[in-house]
Amino acid sequence: MNEPLTLLKSPRDERDWHYGRIVCAGGELPTRVSLRQSCGPIRRQGKSGFCHSFAGTALKNLQETQDWGERKYNFSPLGLARAVKARDGIAFTEGSTLLDVCKALCSDGVFDEVFYPFASYDQESFKKTGKLTFPPMAVSAEEEAHLPKYYCKNYARVDTLEEVKRALANQNPVLLGMTCSEEIYSPTEGCIGLPLGTFLIGGHAVLIIGYDDTKERTIHGRHYKGFLECQNSWGEDYADHGFFWIPYEYITYRTKDLGMGFVMDMYTAIDLAREDLQGTAVELFIGKDKAFDDGKEISLDQPPIVDEKTGRTLVPLRFVGESLGCRVEWLAKSRRIIIRSRAHDIELAIGSQTALVDGGKRLMEQAPILDERTGRTLVPLRFIAETMGHAVLWDGKRRKITILKN
């Protein structure tokens, strides 16, 4: 097992969105998270250098399974690789960057493996000829134009371990570009340590799908506590049934001399498009009873708060009605809340994480609460706003929430 390590470092693009700036950074994180049960099949990239696109389709497999759940998805890495290589313009390698993968996921999308099976790719051809040649698809050009495709709405750069863990806690897997030593080929009990004192032999793309604060291992004499769970593309016989673990220090470590680390770059998919920014905006601040609706100051009967356990923002029920254009009913006897808009009807109950959206059950990460001190009802802002079709941004430094109304 000596699969190529061909990932290239993404160029820095100042237009990239940063995950930490658009997702609430407050609140306590769970001790461990794993998205493994939603992962698609473990694939084998073989001798190809398409780790970038195997990781990209792994992300999309997981995302679609989470959204719909009726089956495990298996999108074509070869189809994504073809789109990525058409985009990056780098002819001398099968490798590419995670930034190009993210852009291809948004603009070109992915389709099912059956339409473009990886088995049709000649893995020896590039080594022999130095030319990258993609085989014809299993369908005609006319049929290809009408294939069902799946897209990511947008992507954001992930910069810190805290952001990785928060993305995973929000059920968002993270694409990781990592520099590797030979140890990547022979994990210890499913884990690899820092590539210290060894030659770095290349870059590799994997998908981070979990973390565990309590996991401890001693690898080559160095003790680690806290690991990230990764999905690889080297078959089910690799490490832990195709998955492996890297220590948190893989993300945080910096050399003393140059301040360099072992992470090339990290990205995650987000359900927010740039056109979402064209609507009017409502701005709120944690702990402040003043808000702004398209620049006009409004008073709140209670400041927004962040639940310390869930990290979710709660706002007074009255605000939802006045600022988001909803009709709100409070049923005191049953302690239930009805929120109606042109788009959806939402029914909530105090203390319950189960909501009814247009009659169907939806699980929330945060239950509505009744503030005993003020007697005010507080409801989870992000769940309600996004269900109504609005986008929510978070500015951690200013503790500001922006709702972009559609």
DOLUM-970037 format. One record per residue (C-alpha): residue number from 1; residue in one letter; x, y, z. Coordinates in nm, 2 decimals, padded with zeros to 4 digits. Each point is the difference from the previous one (the first is absolute). Example, Ala and Ser with C-alpha at 12.3 -4.5 7.8 and 13.67 -1.06 7.14 Angstrom:
BEGIN
> k/r/x/y/z
> 1/A/01.23/-00.45/00.78 $
> 2/S/00.14/00.34/-00.07 $
This chain:
BEGIN
> k/r/x/y/z
> 1/M/00.00/00.00/00.00 $
> 2/N/00.18/00.31/-00.13 $
> 3/E/-00.27/00.22/-00.14 $
> 4/P/00.12/00.33/-00.16 $
> 5/L/00.01/00.31/00.22 $
> 6/T/-00.08/00.27/-00.25 $
> 7/L/-00.21/00.26/00.17 $
> 8/L/00.11/00.36/-00.07 $
> 9/K/-00.03/00.29/00.24 $
> 10/S/-00.28/00.23/-00.08 $
> 11/P/00.09/00.36/-00.08 $
> 12/R/-00.12/00.25/00.26 $
> 13/D/-00.32/00.17/-00.13 $
> 14/E/-00.11/00.30/00.20 $
> 15/R/-00.35/-00.04/-00.14 $
> 16/D/-00.03/-00.33/00.19 $
> 17/W/-00.26/00.00/00.28 $
> 18/H/00.14/-00.11/00.34 $
> 19/Y/-00.21/-00.24/00.20 $
> 20/G/00.08/00.16/00.33 $
> 21/R/-00.15/00.33/-00.12 $
> 22/I/-00.34/-00.14/-00.11 $
> 23/V/-00.07/-00.26/00.27 $
> 24/C/-00.06/00.07/00.37 $
> 25/A/00.32/-00.07/00.19 $
> 26/G/-00.16/00.00/00.35 $
> 27/G/-00.12/-00.28/00.21 $
> 28/E/00.14/-00.33/00.13 $
> 29/L/00.10/-00.26/-00.25 $
> 30/P/-00.09/-00.37/00.04 $
> 31/T/00.29/-00.23/00.12 $
> 32/R/-00.02/-00.20/-00.32 $
> 33/V/-00.18/00.00/-00.34 $
> 34/S/00.00/-00.25/-00.28 $
> 35/L/-00.18/00.02/-00.33 $
> 36/R/00.12/-00.35/-00.11 $
> 37/Q/-00.35/-00.15/-00.01 $
> 38/S/-00.09/00.25/-00.28 $
> 39/C/00.32/-00.06/-00.21 $
> 40/G/-00.03/-00.15/-00.34 $
> 41/P/00.20/-00.30/-00.11 $
> 42/I/00.38/-00.02/00.06 $
> 43/R/00.16/00.03/-00.34 $
> 44/R/00.34/-00.09/-00.13 $
> 45/Q/00.18/00.25/-00.21 $
> 46/G/00.27/-00.25/-00.10 $
> 47/K/00.30/00.14/-00.19 $
> 48/S/-00.18/00.31/-00.10 $
> 49/G/00.08/00.34/00.15 $
> 50/F/-00.37/00.10/00.04 $
> 51/C/-00.01/00.00/00.38 $
> 52/H/-00.14/00.35/-00.02 $
> 53/S/-00.31/-00.11/-00.19 $
> 54/F/-00.05/-00.32/00.21 $
> 55/A/-00.01/00.23/00.30 $
> 56/G/-00.23/00.24/-00.17 $
> 57/T/-00.25/-00.27/-00.10 $
> 58/A/00.03/-00.14/00.35 $
> 59/L/-00.12/00.33/00.14 $
> 60/K/-00.29/00.02/-00.24 $
> 61/N/-00.10/-00.36/00.07 $
> 62/L/-00.02/00.08/00.37 $
> 63/Q/-00.18/00.33/-00.05 $
> 64/E/-00.27/-00.15/-00.22 $
> 65/T/-00.05/-00.30/00.24 $
> 66/Q/-00.04/00.24/00.29 $
> 67/D/-00.25/00.21/-00.20 $
> 68/W/-00.22/-00.28/-00.13 $
> 69/G/00.10/-00.31/00.18 $
> 70/E/-00.18/-00.25/-00.22 $
> 71/R/00.31/-00.16/-00.14 $
> 72/K/00.38/00.03/00.00 $
> 73/Y/00.13/00.20/-00.29 $
> 74/N/00.29/-00.09/-00.22 $
> 75/F/00.10/00.28/-00.23 $
> 76/S/00.27/-00.03/-00.28 $
> 77/P/00.35/00.11/00.11 $
> 78/L/00.10/-00.03/-00.36 $
> 79/G/-00.27/00.24/-00.11 $
> 80/L/00.11/00.25/00.27 $
> 81/A/00.37/-00.05/-00.10 $
> 82/R/-00.08/00.08/-00.36 $
> 83/A/-00.17/00.33/00.10 $
> 84/V/00.28/00.09/00.24 $
> 85/K/00.27/-00.06/-00.25 $
> 86/A/-00.19/00.19/-00.27 $
> 87/R/-00.01/00.29/00.25 $
> 88/D/00.36/00.00/00.15 $
> 89/G/00.19/00.01/-00.33 $
> 90/I/00.29/-00.20/00.15 $
> 91/A/00.10/-00.26/-00.26 $
> 92/F/00.31/-00.15/00.16 $
> 93/T/-00.18/-00.20/00.28 $
> 94/E/-00.32/-00.18/00.09 $
> 95/G/00.01/00.20/00.32 $
> 96/S/-00.19/00.33/00.07 $
> 97/T/-00.10/00.23/00.28 $
> 98/L/-00.29/-00.02/00.24 $
> 99/L/-00.10/00.35/-00.10 $
> 100/D/-00.06/-00.13/-00.36 $
> 101/V/-00.19/-00.29/00.14 $
> 102/C/-00.23/00.23/00.20 $
> 103/K/-00.06/00.22/-00.31 $
> 104/A/-00.08/-00.30/-00.21 $
> 105/L/-00.24/-00.13/00.26 $
> 106/C/-00.18/00.33/-00.02 $
> 107/S/00.00/00.06/-00.37 $
> 108/D/00.02/-00.34/-00.17 $
> 109/G/-00.16/-00.22/00.27 $
> 110/V/00.03/-00.38/00.02 $
> 111/F/-00.20/-00.29/-00.13 $
> 112/D/-00.04/-00.37/00.07 $
> 113/E/00.29/-00.24/-00.04 $
> 114/V/-00.20/-00.22/-00.24 $
> 115/F/00.02/00.27/-00.27 $
> 116/Y/00.38/00.03/00.02 $
> 117/P/00.16/-00.29/00.18 $
> 118/F/00.35/00.04/00.13 $
> 119/A/00.08/-00.35/-00.13 $
> 120/S/00.00/00.15/-00.36 $
> 121/Y/00.30/00.21/00.08 $
> 122/D/00.34/-00.13/-00.11 $
> 123/Q/00.21/00.06/00.31 $
> 124/E/00.33/-00.08/-00.18 $
> 125/S/-00.06/00.24/-00.30 $
> 126/F/00.12/00.32/00.16 $
> 127/K/00.32/-00.15/00.13 $
> 128/K/00.08/-00.15/-00.34 $
> 129/T/-00.09/00.30/-00.22 $
> 130/G/00.01/00.30/00.23 $
> 131/K/-00.34/00.10/-00.14 $
> 132/L/-00.32/00.00/00.19 $
> 133/T/-00.27/-00.17/-00.20 $
> 134/F/-00.36/-00.06/00.13 $
> 135/P/-00.20/-00.28/-00.14 $
> 136/P/-00.34/00.05/-00.16 $
> 137/M/-00.30/-00.01/00.23 $
> 138/A/-00.24/-00.30/00.02 $
> 139/V/-00.27/00.22/-00.15 $
> 140/S/-00.04/00.21/-00.32 $
> 141/A/00.08/00.37/-00.01 $
> 142/E/-00.37/00.07/-00.02 $
> 143/E/-00.07/-00.21/00.30 $
> 144/E/00.29/00.15/00.19 $
> 145/A/-00.16/00.35/-00.04 $
> 146/H/-00.31/-00.12/00.19 $
> 147/L/00.16/-00.20/00.28 $
> 148/P/-00.12/00.07/00.35 $
> 149/K/00.27/00.20/00.16 $
> 150/Y/00.06/00.09/00.36 $
> 151/Y/00.18/00.33/00.10 $
> 152/C/00.14/00.17/00.30 $
> 153/K/-00.15/00.34/00.05 $
> 154/N/00.33/00.16/00.12 $
> 155/Y/00.32/-00.07/00.20 $
> 156/A/00.20/00.16/00.27 $
> 157/R/00.36/-00.02/00.11 $
> 158/V/00.06/-00.16/00.34 $
> 159/D/00.30/00.13/00.19 $
> 160/T/00.02/-00.14/00.35 $
> 161/L/-00.06/-00.31/00.20 $
> 162/E/-00.29/00.18/00.18 $
> 163/E/-00.17/00.06/-00.34 $
> 164/V/00.06/-00.36/-00.11 $
> 165/K/-00.18/-00.13/00.32 $
> 166/R/-00.28/00.26/-00.03 $
> 167/A/-00.06/-00.09/-00.36 $
> 168/L/-00.02/-00.37/00.09 $
> 169/A/-00.23/00.08/00.29 $
> 170/N/-00.22/00.18/-00.25 $
> 171/Q/00.01/-00.32/-00.21 $
> 172/N/00.23/00.14/-00.26 $
> 173/P/00.30/-00.22/-00.11 $
> 174/V/00.32/00.18/-00.08 $
> 175/L/00.23/-00.06/-00.30 $
> 176/L/00.36/-00.02/00.13 $
> 177/G/00.32/00.04/-00.21 $
> 178/M/00.29/-00.15/00.20 $
> 179/T/00.37/-00.04/-00.05 $
> 180/C/00.11/-00.36/00.06 $
> 181/S/00.29/-00.22/00.08 $
> 182/E/00.04/-00.37/-00.06 $
> 183/E/-00.20/-00.06/00.32 $
> 184/I/-00.32/00.07/-00.19 $
> 185/Y/00.03/-00.34/-00.16 $
> 186/S/00.03/-00.19/00.33 $
> 187/P/-00.22/00.14/00.28 $
> 188/T/00.04/-00.12/00.36 $
> 189/E/-00.33/-00.14/00.12 $
> 190/G/-00.18/00.21/-00.26 $
> 191/C/00.19/00.32/00.10 $
> 192/I/00.29/00.20/-00.14 $
> 193/G/00.21/00.25/00.20 $
> 194/L/00.18/00.32/-00.10 $
> 195/P/00.25/-00.05/-00.28 $
> 196/L/00.29/00.13/00.21 $
> 197/G/00.36/-00.09/-00.08 $
> 198/T/-00.10/-00.17/-00.33 $
> 199/F/-00.01/00.10/-00.36 $
> 200/L/-00.33/00.16/-00.12 $
> 201/I/-00.08/-00.18/-00.33 $
> 202/G/-00.31/00.17/-00.12 $
> 203/G/-00.35/00.14/00.05 $
> 204/H/-00.32/-00.20/00.04 $
> 205/A/-00.37/00.09/00.02 $
> 206/V/-00.23/-00.17/00.25 $
> 207/L/-00.34/00.08/00.16 $
> 208/I/-00.02/00.07/00.37 $
> 209/I/-00.32/-00.15/00.13 $
> 210/G/00.04/00.00/00.38 $
> 211/Y/00.20/00.08/00.31 $
> 212/D/00.05/-00.14/00.35 $
> 213/D/00.14/00.21/00.28 $
> 214/T/00.06/-00.31/00.22 $
> 215/K/00.18/-00.23/-00.25 $
> 216/E/00.36/-00.05/00.10 $
> 217/R/00.29/-00.18/-00.17 $
> 218/T/00.38/-00.02/00.03 $
> 219/I/00.15/-00.02/-00.35 $
> 220/H/00.38/-00.03/-00.05 $
> 221/G/00.06/00.11/00.36 $
> 222/R/-00.22/00.31/-00.01 $
> 223/H/-00.32/00.01/00.19 $
> 224/Y/-00.31/00.17/-00.15 $
> 225/K/-00.34/00.08/00.14 $
> 226/G/-00.28/00.11/-00.23 $
> 227/F/-00.04/-00.14/-00.35 $
> 228/L/-00.18/00.09/-00.33 $
> 229/E/-00.17/-00.29/-00.19 $
> 230/C/00.07/00.00/-00.37 $
> 231/Q/-00.15/-00.18/-00.30 $
> 232/N/00.27/-00.12/-00.25 $
> 233/S/-00.02/-00.12/-00.36 $
> 234/W/00.23/-00.30/00.03 $
> 235/G/-00.25/-00.28/00.04 $
> 236/E/-00.16/-00.17/00.30 $
> 237/D/00.31/-00.19/00.09 $
> 238/Y/00.18/00.32/00.09 $
> 239/A/00.03/00.08/00.37 $
> 240/D/-00.35/-00.01/00.17 $
> 241/H/-00.21/-00.13/-00.28 $
> 242/G/00.10/00.28/-00.23 $
> 243/F/00.00/00.27/00.27 $
> 244/F/00.30/00.12/00.21 $
> 245/W/00.07/00.25/00.28 $
> 246/I/00.24/00.29/00.02 $
> 247/P/00.08/00.19/00.33 $
> 248/Y/-00.12/00.36/00.05 $
> 249/E/00.36/00.10/-00.01 $
> 250/Y/00.00/-00.07/-00.37 $
> 251/I/-00.21/00.31/-00.03 $
> 252/T/00.16/00.22/00.26 $
> 253/Y/00.37/-00.09/-00.02 $
> 254/R/00.24/00.26/-00.13 $
> 255/T/00.38/-00.03/-00.05 $
> 256/K/00.20/00.22/00.23 $
> 257/D/00.23/00.13/-00.27 $
> 258/L/-00.24/00.09/-00.29 $
> 259/G/-00.34/-00.03/00.17 $
> 260/M/-00.12/-00.25/-00.26 $
> 261/G/-00.24/-00.28/00.06 $
> 262/F/-00.12/-00.32/-00.16 $
> 263/V/-00.34/00.13/-00.13 $
> 264/M/-00.01/00.12/-00.36 $
> 265/D/-00.36/00.13/00.02 $
> 266/M/-00.35/-00.09/00.12 $
> 267/Y/-00.34/00.07/-00.13 $
> 268/T/-00.36/-00.09/00.07 $
> 269/A/-00.33/00.04/-00.19 $
> 270/I/-00.26/00.26/00.11 $
> 271/D/-00.36/00.05/-00.10 $
> 272/L/00.03/00.37/-00.07 $
> 273/A/00.03/00.15/-00.35 $
> 274/R/00.15/00.34/-00.08 $
> 275/E/-00.33/00.11/-00.15 $
> 276/D/-00.15/-00.04/00.35 $
> 277/L/00.19/00.32/00.09 $
> 278/Q/-00.23/00.20/-00.22 $
> 279/G/-00.30/00.02/00.23 $
> 280/T/-00.06/00.23/00.30 $
> 281/A/00.19/-00.07/00.32 $
> 282/V/-00.10/-00.02/00.37 $
> 283/E/00.29/00.04/00.25 $
> 284/L/-00.01/-00.11/00.36 $
> 285/F/00.27/-00.01/00.27 $
> 286/I/00.03/-00.25/00.28 $
> 287/G/-00.10/00.16/00.34 $
> 288/K/-00.13/00.32/-00.16 $
> 289/D/-00.36/00.11/-00.02 $
> 290/K/00.04/00.20/-00.31 $
> 291/A/-00.01/-00.14/-00.36 $
> 292/F/00.00/00.14/-00.35 $
> 293/D/-00.24/-00.09/-00.27 $
> 294/D/00.15/00.12/-00.33 $
> 295/G/00.17/00.28/00.19 $
> 296/K/-00.30/00.11/00.21 $
> 297/E/00.05/-00.04/00.37 $
> 298/I/-00.26/-00.22/00.18 $
> 299/S/-00.04/-00.08/00.37 $
> 300/L/-00.01/-00.36/00.13 $
> 301/D/-00.20/-00.10/00.31 $
> 302/Q/00.29/-00.22/00.09 $
> 303/P/00.36/-00.03/-00.13 $
> 304/P/00.10/-00.31/-00.21 $
> 305/I/00.20/-00.26/00.20 $
> 306/V/00.23/-00.29/-00.09 $
> 307/D/-00.08/-00.33/00.17 $
> 308/E/00.32/-00.11/00.17 $
> 309/K/-00.06/-00.37/-00.07 $
> 310/T/-00.10/00.01/-00.36 $
> 311/G/00.16/00.32/-00.13 $
> 312/R/-00.33/00.10/-00.16 $
> 313/T/-00.14/00.35/00.00 $
> 314/L/-00.35/00.05/00.16 $
> 315/V/-00.21/00.31/-00.07 $
> 316/P/-00.33/00.13/00.14 $
> 317/L/-00.30/-00.14/-00.17 $
> 318/R/-00.14/00.35/-00.07 $
> 319/F/00.31/00.08/-00.21 $
> 320/V/-00.07/-00.28/-00.24 $
> 321/G/-00.35/00.14/-00.07 $
> 322/E/00.11/00.36/-00.04 $
> 323/S/00.32/-00.04/-00.19 $
> 324/L/-00.04/-00.31/-00.20 $
> 325/G/-00.35/00.07/-00.13 $
> 326/C/-00.16/-00.29/00.18 $
> 327/R/-00.33/-00.04/00.18 $
> 328/V/00.06/-00.14/00.35 $
> 329/E/-00.24/-00.17/00.24 $
> 330/W/00.08/-00.10/00.36 $
> 331/L/-00.22/-00.28/00.14 $
> 332/A/00.05/00.04/00.37 $
> 333/K/-00.18/-00.31/00.12 $
> 334/S/00.20/-00.24/-00.22 $
> 335/R/00.31/00.22/00.01 $
> 336/R/00.02/-00.02/-00.38 $
> 337/I/00.10/00.26/-00.26 $
> 338/I/-00.14/00.03/-00.35 $
> 339/I/00.20/00.20/-00.25 $
> 340/R/-00.16/00.06/-00.34 $
> 341/S/00.15/00.16/-00.31 $
> 342/R/-00.06/-00.01/-00.37 $
> 343/A/00.25/-00.28/-00.04 $
> 344/H/-00.06/-00.23/00.30 $
> 345/D/-00.19/-00.07/00.32 $
> 346/I/00.22/-00.09/00.30 $
> 347/E/-00.13/-00.15/00.33 $
> 348/L/00.23/00.00/00.30 $
> 349/A/-00.04/-00.11/00.36 $
> 350/I/00.18/00.13/00.30 $
> 351/G/00.28/-00.24/00.10 $
> 352/S/-00.04/-00.22/-00.31 $
> 353/Q/00.26/-00.03/-00.27 $
> 354/T/-00.26/-00.14/-00.24 $
> 355/A/-00.17/00.25/-00.23 $
> 356/L/-00.28/-00.04/-00.25 $
> 357/V/00.07/00.16/-00.33 $
> 358/D/-00.31/-00.01/-00.22 $
> 359/G/-00.11/-00.30/00.20 $
> 360/G/00.32/-00.19/-00.03 $
> 361/K/00.24/-00.07/00.29 $
> 362/R/00.34/00.17/00.01 $
> 363/L/00.27/-00.03/00.27 $
> 364/M/00.15/00.32/00.13 $
> 365/E/00.34/00.03/00.18 $
> 366/Q/-00.16/00.25/00.24 $
> 367/A/-00.35/-00.01/00.17 $
> 368/P/-00.20/00.32/00.06 $
> 369/I/00.01/00.11/00.36 $
> 370/L/-00.21/00.21/00.24 $
> 371/D/00.22/00.25/00.18 $
> 372/E/-00.12/-00.02/00.36 $
> 373/R/00.17/00.32/00.10 $
> 374/T/-00.18/00.21/-00.27 $
> 375/G/-00.29/-00.22/-00.10 $
> 376/R/00.10/00.04/-00.36 $
> 377/T/00.00/-00.29/-00.25 $
> 378/L/00.33/-00.05/-00.19 $
> 379/V/00.02/-00.19/-00.32 $
> 380/P/00.30/-00.14/-00.21 $
> 381/L/00.08/00.27/-00.25 $
> 382/R/00.20/-00.20/-00.26 $
> 383/F/-00.25/-00.28/-00.03 $
> 384/I/-00.29/00.23/-00.05 $
> 385/A/00.18/00.25/-00.23 $
> 386/E/00.14/-00.27/-00.23 $
> 387/T/-00.32/-00.20/-00.01 $
> 388/M/-00.17/00.32/-00.12 $
> 389/G/00.27/00.03/-00.28 $
> 390/H/00.22/00.27/00.16 $
> 391/A/00.38/-00.02/00.04 $
> 392/V/00.17/00.05/00.33 $
> 393/L/00.35/00.13/00.05 $
> 394/W/00.21/00.02/00.32 $
> 395/D/00.27/00.25/00.09 $
> 396/G/00.18/-00.15/00.30 $
> 397/K/00.21/00.31/00.08 $
> 398/R/-00.30/00.23/00.02 $
> 399/R/-00.24/-00.27/00.12 $
> 400/K/-00.23/00.11/-00.28 $
> 401/I/-00.26/-00.20/-00.18 $
> 402/T/-00.11/00.11/-00.35 $
> 403/I/-00.32/-00.14/-00.16 $
> 404/L/-00.01/00.04/-00.38 $
> 405/K/-00.36/00.01/-00.08 $
> 406/N/-00.09/-00.15/-00.34 $
